Amino acid sequence: MQFDPYNGKNATNIHFEVSNVSLAGTVYVNVSNLAISKITGTINIDFGTQQLLDMFNIKFGPIFSRLIPKLIPTIPFKVDVICSFNPEYQLLEFPLNVEKTWGIKDTNITIDGTVTSKFLKRLNILNTLLGGRIVPPEYKKYLSGIDISQFLTEQGISNSIHLPKTEDILRTPPFKVSTVNNNVYTIDFIQGSAEMFYSSDLETIVEIRGNINDFIPSANNIVLQLKS
């Protein structure tokens, strides 16, 4: 995984390896216009031990520095994240009409939440027993848990991300109503690589499907269906 946030001036490149990733969450929408107001989720993820030690300059001494990454190749983390949208992120523009196209207004996403790990708690105990000689003092406060917004701020990274309106970053509007059958609208997006189906009877999106492999290499033939 490679994260390269751009703040308009300088890019910050962060590269790390992850494995055994699982994600569960909830999307909160305004029922009147289906605009997204908030997304909450829990991510269980394993980070490469050696990369974390190198990133935060944690030293265990010559012997343990070689031994620990072999005994503990990955460290599991639990990430509880909250993404709030201001203003709400409205994907659909009503009323829907065949051949209608539109873009998306800009918004700001505020990222908050916590990162915890049993390994960090055990490391905190070990660090205390050894007189604080393992973990650099500036990172000791993160061992009991990491506040995401505070951590980003301390690293010089804003926890607020501005999403520009799509007319500024795409050549053509990203949404187009192409057909309507049995009160279900077919809406093309991501330059026609995917479709979402809006039911005027249920007043919500009932299905999303498409192949967005060109945009997200790890995603292929996605199908999301409304169950209830």
C-alpha positions as CSV (number, residue, x, y, z in Angstrom):
1,M,0.0,0.0,0.0
2,Q,1.3,3.4,-0.9
3,F,-0.3,6.6,0.4
4,D,0.6,9.9,-1.3
5,P,-1.5,12.7,0.1
6,Y,-1.2,16.0,-1.7
7,N,-1.7,19.3,0.1
8,G,-1.3,21.7,-2.8
9,K,2.4,22.3,-2.2
10,N,4.3,19.2,-1.2
11,A,3.5,15.5,-1.4
12,T,4.1,13.1,1.5
13,N,4.9,9.6,0.5
14,I,4.2,6.8,3.0
15,H,4.9,3.2,1.9
16,F,4.0,0.2,4.0
17,E,2.9,-3.4,3.6
18,V,-0.3,-4.7,5.1
19,S,-2.0,-8.1,5.2
20,N,-5.2,-9.9,6.6
21,V,-7.4,-6.8,6.1
22,S,-11.0,-6.9,7.1
23,L,-13.5,-4.0,7.0
24,A,-17.0,-3.5,8.5
25,G,-18.8,-0.2,8.6
26,T,-21.9,1.9,8.2
27,V,-22.7,4.7,5.8
28,Y,-25.1,7.4,7.1
29,V,-27.2,9.2,4.4
30,N,-29.8,11.9,4.4
31,V,-33.1,10.1,3.4
32,S,-34.4,13.2,1.5
33,N,-31.6,13.3,-1.1
34,L,-29.4,10.2,-0.3
35,A,-26.4,12.5,0.5
36,I,-23.7,10.9,2.6
37,S,-23.2,12.6,5.9
38,K,-20.9,10.2,7.7
39,I,-19.1,6.9,7.3
40,T,-18.0,4.8,10.3
41,G,-16.0,1.6,10.1
42,T,-13.7,-0.8,11.9
43,I,-10.6,-2.1,10.1
44,N,-8.6,-5.0,11.4
45,I,-5.3,-5.0,9.7
46,D,-1.8,-6.5,10.1
47,F,1.3,-4.3,9.5
48,G,4.8,-5.5,8.8
49,T,6.7,-5.4,12.1
50,Q,10.1,-4.4,10.6
51,Q,8.6,-1.5,8.6
52,L,6.8,-0.2,11.8
53,L,10.0,-0.4,13.8
54,D,12.0,1.5,11.0
55,M,9.2,4.1,10.6
56,F,9.2,5.0,14.3
57,N,12.9,4.4,15.0
58,I,12.2,1.8,17.7
59,K,15.4,0.0,18.7
60,F,15.6,-3.2,20.8
61,G,19.3,-3.7,20.7
62,P,21.3,-5.6,18.0
63,I,20.1,-9.1,18.9
64,F,16.4,-8.3,19.6
65,S,16.2,-6.0,16.6
66,R,17.0,-9.0,14.3
67,L,15.0,-11.6,16.4
68,I,11.7,-9.8,17.0
69,P,10.7,-9.2,13.3
70,K,11.3,-13.0,12.7
71,L,9.3,-14.1,15.7
72,I,6.6,-11.5,15.1
73,P,6.5,-10.7,11.4
74,T,3.3,-8.8,11.6
75,I,1.5,-6.7,14.2
76,P,-2.4,-6.7,14.3
77,F,-4.2,-3.3,14.7
78,K,-7.8,-2.4,15.2
79,V,-8.7,0.9,13.5
80,D,-12.0,2.6,14.4
81,V,-12.5,5.4,12.0
82,I,-15.1,8.1,11.5
83,C,-15.3,10.2,8.3
84,S,-17.7,13.2,8.5
85,F,-18.7,15.1,5.4
86,N,-19.4,18.9,5.5
87,P,-21.4,19.7,3.5
88,E,-23.1,16.3,2.9
89,Y,-21.7,14.5,-0.1
90,Q,-24.6,14.3,-2.6
91,L,-24.0,11.7,-5.4
92,L,-27.5,12.0,-7.0
93,E,-29.2,15.0,-8.3
94,F,-32.9,15.0,-8.4
95,P,-35.2,14.9,-10.3
96,L,-33.7,12.0,-12.4
97,N,-34.4,12.2,-16.1
98,V,-33.1,10.1,-19.0
99,E,-30.0,11.5,-20.6
100,K,-29.4,13.9,-17.7
101,T,-25.8,14.4,-16.6
102,W,-24.3,16.1,-13.5
103,G,-21.2,16.4,-11.4
104,I,-20.7,16.6,-7.6
105,K,-20.3,19.6,-5.4
106,D,-17.1,19.9,-3.3
107,T,-17.0,18.9,0.3
108,N,-14.6,18.5,3.3
109,I,-14.0,15.2,5.0
110,T,-12.9,15.2,8.6
111,I,-11.2,12.0,9.8
112,D,-11.3,10.9,13.4
113,G,-11.1,7.7,15.4
114,T,-8.7,5.5,17.3
115,V,-6.0,2.9,16.6
116,T,-5.4,0.2,19.2
117,S,-3.3,-3.0,19.4
118,K,-2.7,-5.6,22.1
119,F,0.9,-5.6,20.9
120,L,1.2,-1.9,21.7
121,K,-0.1,-2.5,25.2
122,R,2.4,-5.3,25.8
123,L,5.1,-3.1,24.4
124,N,4.1,-0.4,26.8
125,I,4.5,-2.7,29.8
126,L,7.9,-3.9,28.5
127,N,9.1,-0.4,27.9
128,T,8.1,0.6,31.4
129,L,9.9,-2.4,33.0
130,L,13.0,-1.5,31.1
131,G,12.9,2.1,32.1
132,G,11.6,3.6,28.9
133,R,14.7,2.5,26.9
134,I,12.9,0.8,24.0
135,V,10.5,3.3,22.6
136,P,11.5,6.9,21.9
137,P,9.8,9.3,24.4
138,E,7.9,11.1,21.6
139,Y,6.1,7.9,20.8
140,K,5.4,6.5,24.3
141,K,2.1,8.2,24.5
142,Y,0.8,6.2,21.5
143,L,1.3,2.8,23.1
144,S,-1.9,2.9,25.0
145,G,-3.9,3.9,21.9
146,I,-3.6,6.4,19.1
147,D,-6.1,9.2,18.5
148,I,-6.1,9.5,14.7
149,S,-6.8,13.2,14.4
150,Q,-4.2,14.1,17.0
151,F,-1.6,11.8,15.4
152,L,-2.1,13.3,12.0
153,T,-1.9,16.9,13.4
154,E,1.3,16.1,15.2
155,Q,2.8,14.7,12.0
156,G,2.0,17.9,10.1
157,I,-0.9,16.3,8.2
158,S,-4.4,17.8,8.4
159,N,-7.2,15.5,9.4
160,S,-9.5,17.4,7.0
161,I,-9.4,16.6,3.3
162,H,-11.0,18.8,0.7
163,L,-12.7,17.0,-2.2
164,P,-13.1,19.3,-5.2
165,K,-16.2,19.3,-7.3
166,T,-15.9,16.7,-10.0
167,E,-16.2,19.3,-12.9
168,D,-12.7,20.4,-11.8
169,I,-11.1,17.0,-12.0
170,L,-13.0,15.1,-14.6
171,R,-13.5,15.9,-18.3
172,T,-17.1,14.8,-18.4
173,P,-19.7,14.7,-15.7
174,P,-19.4,11.4,-13.7
175,F,-23.1,10.6,-13.6
176,K,-25.6,10.0,-16.5
177,V,-29.1,8.6,-16.4
178,S,-29.1,6.3,-19.5
179,T,-32.3,4.3,-19.2
180,V,-35.3,3.7,-16.9
181,N,-37.3,0.5,-16.7
182,N,-40.1,-0.5,-14.2
183,N,-39.4,2.7,-12.2
184,V,-35.7,1.8,-11.8
185,Y,-33.2,4.3,-13.2
186,T,-29.9,3.1,-14.5
187,I,-27.2,5.6,-13.7
188,D,-23.7,5.3,-15.3
189,F,-20.7,6.6,-13.3
190,I,-16.9,6.4,-13.3
191,Q,-16.9,7.1,-17.0
192,G,-19.3,4.2,-17.7
193,S,-17.3,1.6,-15.9
194,A,-20.0,1.1,-13.3
195,E,-23.7,1.4,-12.8
196,M,-26.0,2.2,-9.9
197,F,-29.7,1.4,-10.0
198,Y,-32.1,3.8,-8.3
199,S,-35.7,2.7,-7.5
200,S,-38.2,5.6,-7.5
201,D,-40.7,3.3,-5.7
202,L,-38.3,2.5,-2.8
203,E,-36.6,6.0,-3.1
204,T,-33.1,4.5,-2.7
205,I,-30.3,2.8,-4.6
206,V,-31.0,-0.9,-4.9
207,E,-27.9,-2.1,-6.6
208,I,-24.4,-1.0,-7.6
209,R,-22.2,-3.0,-10.0
210,G,-19.2,-2.6,-12.2
211,N,-15.6,-3.3,-13.0
212,I,-13.4,-0.5,-11.6
213,N,-10.1,-2.4,-12.0
214,D,-8.6,0.5,-14.0
215,F,-9.2,2.9,-11.1
216,I,-8.6,0.5,-8.2
217,P,-6.4,-2.4,-9.2
218,S,-7.5,-4.5,-6.2
219,A,-11.2,-4.2,-7.0
220,N,-12.8,-6.3,-9.8
221,N,-16.4,-7.0,-10.8
222,I,-18.0,-5.4,-7.7
223,V,-21.7,-6.1,-7.0
224,L,-23.6,-4.5,-4.1
225,Q,-27.3,-5.2,-3.7
226,L,-29.9,-3.9,-1.2
227,K,-31.2,-6.7,0.9
228,S,-33.8,-5.0,3.0
